[in-house]
Amino acid sequence: MCIDAPEDPESKQPEGHTIDMAFFKVAKSPQADAVIFKALVEEEYPHWLNGEEYSYMRIGAEMGDQGIAIMTIALGDLLGVWDALTPAKMLVPQDMAVHMAGMGLLTFQCRQGGTK
């Protein structure tokens, strides 16, 4: 714990700054850019923008790393490129959230047109 951090720092984050991905939380940096992110996805994984639902396990297999896949899902949600479905968004208790996430319930689905 940082001695200069405020109590309950997460409550002081602006809306859309951090997303709870069950295993860990992901925050976007101020430099994150939705246009650049979407262009990179279109170049490497264009099928992710087809409106189907993708789990972190599936895209982790494509990317070669499930941790990076979870961060990618989170960043896409925070930037408005797609909607992430996470146990935290369903208001599930933390112990159940980790169990659900372990079963693959960390997914995303791109809205038509690729932006929120």
C-alpha angles and dihedrals in degrees: 000000000000114000092217096048117107120244111271095007093181091066089059096055116108118252111276095023100106136021126199109230095181096241092052141339124258125208126191120231119234089248094059109119124199094206093053092043093051092047090053091049091048090052099047107022109015093160089069087073095055096097097254122126116253127192125215088246092059097045090040088060090050094047096038095237129071093199091057088045091056091049090048092052090049095048092047089054094046090050093047097244093121142350119260119211110211134163089244091059087054089052093240117164113262097249091053091041092061091048092050092046090050088057090056102268096140103097143147137206125195116229117233107282093024101261136081 
